[in-house]
Amino acid sequence: MPIIVKNKDTLIFDDFVFKCCVGLGGFTKDKIEGDKKTPKGEFKLGNLYFRNDRNNRPETSLKTIVLKKNMGWCDDVNSKKYYNKLINIKSKVRHEKLFRRDFKYDYLIHIKYNCKKNKLGKGSAIFIHLTKNYNPTAGCIALSKKDFLILTKIIKRNTTIKIL
């Protein structure tokens, strides 16, 4: 059973309906790096990353990884080697910093979009992460911390996400 992102403010899994927010530009089948759109399609979920200096390890069947200060996600459209991958931020490539001052990435789940035979410029760093105000994202899907922690308890390693 997949997680369903039904529209710009509704995420459904099993009998649970969560309020969410998505990319400022809405949804697209033709994602481009920096377009602030959430990619449409059905995707596998990756690892769950979390800040253990602020939170406990979440209850989940997903593989969990503690975020470290040197972790980033490459969004450099000129880097064939690292594009749309977890990197050490000492690399000389553009990246999204994962260990942030704000709370948004205190917990995040990687959505495996543009990962198999990834294409430069087709979008990177698509996550399910946290929000407090439900303002649009840069292309990710965001939930309240309470809802995120409920979702992580009930999904399985083989759960997919379907963005309509």
N, C-alpha and C positions, 0 to 999 in steps of 0.2 A: 504494500500500500504506500503510495507516494505522499509526500507533503504537497499540498496544492496551494499555489499563490493565485487566488481567484481574480483579484483585482488589486488596485494600488493600496488598499488598506485592509485586506483580508487574507489570512493564511489559515489553512485548514489541515488538520491531521487527525484521522480517526473521528472521534466525536468532539474534538476540541476545535474551537474557532478562536483565533487570536487576531488582535489588531496588529497591523504591521505598517511599514512604509517601504517604498521602493525608490528607484531612481527618479530624479527630478524630471527627466524627459519621458517617463513612462516605460513602456515595454518595446522591445524591437527584436526582429529576427536577424537583423543585420548590424550587430554591435560594432562600434568603432571606439578605440581607446579614447577616453576623455569625453564621450558624448553624454554622460550622465544618464544613460538608459540601462535598464535591467534586461538581460538577455532572456528571450523566450525559449522554451524547450524543456526537456526532461534531462536532468543531470544527476550523477552520483554525488554523494557527500564525501568530503575528505575528512581530515583530522579536526578535532576540536582543540583550539588553543586557548589558554587562560593565564591570567596574571595571578600567581600564587602569593604575591605580596599583598594583594587586596581581597582575594577570594579563595574559598576552598575548592578542591577538585570537584567538579560537578558529577552527579550520579548519572552515568551514561554507559552505553555499550560501545560508543565510538572510541577510537584511540585518542588519548589526550596528551597534549604536549604543553609544557610550561613555557610561557613566553619569556624570552630573555631580551635584554636591552639592545643586543646586536642583531636582532631579527627584523627582516624586512621582506616585502613581496615585490619582485621586480615588475615595474610597469614601463620599462624603457623599450620603446618600439625599435631601437637600434641594436638591441642585444639579443641576437639569435640564441646564444648559449643560456641566458638566464630568464628570458621573458616569461612572465606568468608563473614564476617559481619562487619558493621560499629561498631567501639568500641571507648571507651575512652582510650587514649594511656597510661594511668596510669596502665592499666591492665598488668599483667606480662606475656604477650604473644607477639610473633613476629608479626610485623605489618608493613604496608605501611603507612607512615605519609602523611596525606592529606594536611596539612597546610605547604607548602614547600617554601623554599627560592626562587627557580626558578619559572618560570611562568607556567609550564606544567599543574598544577592542579588549575590554577586561575579559570577555568571552567572545569567541568567534568560531564559526564552522566554515571551512573552505567549501565552496560549491565548485565542483569539478567542471567548470565551463572553460572551453578552449585549452584543454590540457593534453588530450591525445592528439599528436601531430599539431601542436599549437601553431596558430598563424599570427605573425607579428602584426600588431595594430588592431586585432579583432577583440581586444578586451582582456583585462587581467584583474586579479585581486577582487574577485566576486565572492562575497562572504554573506553569511547570516551573522549579524552582530547586534549590539545593543543600541537602544535609543531611549531617551526620556521624554522627548517632545513630539515624536513622529514627524519631524521635518523630513522632506525628501533627502535621499542619499545620493551618492555619486554613481550608483548602479547596483549597490548591494540591497539586501533585504534586512530590515532592522525590526527588532522586537523589544518589548520591555524586558528587564532582567528577570522578573518573576515568570513571564511567559517563556522566555528563552530556557530557563531552568526546568520548567515543566516539559517543554518540547524535548530537551536532551534526555530526560528520563524515559520518555515513551517511544522514541525512535530507535531503530536498530542499525547495525553497521551497513546493512544492505538497503536501507531506506533511500529512496531517491526524492528529488524535488522537481515538481512539474510547475513551470511558470507559464501561465496561460496568456 
